[in-house]
Amino acid sequence: ELHTGEVLFQNDSLASLLARCVGIMGPFDPRLLARGRYSARFFTRGGLVYERDEDTGTLHVLQPKKTTLAARLGFGREGAARGGGGGGRGGPQRCGVRDDHAELAARA
């Protein structure tokens, strides 16, 4: 980010930051999550990223958009084909939200 001036992990919350990381780098190692002190605040037992709506208390599983760092910086095939533009340089793209996930219901 310091070198390019581009924000690599757009986010609105810590959970959305973690979801963005998963979308770019793949899932976190389950052994790492098992050892993490605060993993349960952001990850289900199956490794999905979730967050709780502060107003309603509803739990939401975040579905990260699959991409690469190259695409985020405009160096992917799509960006090269358009002369280096595009490739994820637009505004922040929010993770989709899916409600009523059985694993979250068991956790609540």
N, C-alpha and C positions, 0 to 999 in steps of 0.2 A: 504494500500500500504506500509506503514512503517513496519507493522508487518510481511507481507508475502514477501515483495520485489517484488511482482507482480504488474504490471500496470493494474488497473482495467478498466480504460476507455481510451483505445488507441484512439488517434485522430490526425488529421492533421490540424484542425481548431476548432474554438469555435462551429460552427454549427455541425461538426462531433462529438464533445464531447457531445453536447445536444442530437444528434441522438442516440449515444451510450447509454446515460442515459435512453432514451425512450425505447430502445431495452431491457434493463435490468430491469428497474423499472416500465415500462408502461408509458402511456401518462401523460403529466403534467395536473393538474387541470385547466380547462378553466378559472376559477375565478382568479387563480394565474397569468395566462398569460394575462388576461384582465387588471390586476393591474400593470403588469411589465412595467417599463419605456422603456426598449429596446426590448420587446417581438416581436414587429413588424419587427425588423431587422433579426429575426431568425425563426419566426413561422408565418404560414398562419392563416387566421381567423378560419380555421378548425382544427388548432393545429398541422399541419405538419411542420417538420423542413425543411428549405430551406437555400440555400446560393447562392450568386451571383458570377459567374466566373469573377475574376478581369480583365482578359485579354479581354474577349468578352462581358461581361455584361449580359450573359445568366443566367437565374435563373434555379436552379436545386433543385428538391425535393429530400431529402435524405431518403432512405428506410432503417431504422435500422434493423439489424439482431436480431431476438428475441432470448434471452438467459437468463441465471440467473447468479447471483454472484457465486453460488456453481459451476456451469459449468465452469465459467471463471477461477475459482481457482482449478479446477480438482476434485471437491467433488461430482459432479453429478453422476447419475447412470452409465453413459458411462465411466467416469473416474474411478469409483470404480470397474467396470467390467474389466478394463485393468490394475488394480493394482495401481490406483491413477494417472496415466499419462493422457495426453490429456485433454479433457474437456475445451478447449479454451486457453491453455497456449502457443499456437503457436504465430507467428508474428501477427502484427496488421491486422485486417480484415476491409477493408474499406466498408463504407455504399454504397449500390448501388445507382445509379443516374437515375432518370426518368425525361425526358424533356417534354415540352409542356403541363404542367398541367394547366387546365382552370382557377383555382383559382389564380395561379401565373400570368397568362396573364392579368387577371382583375386588379391585384395589380400593374403591371408595368406601 
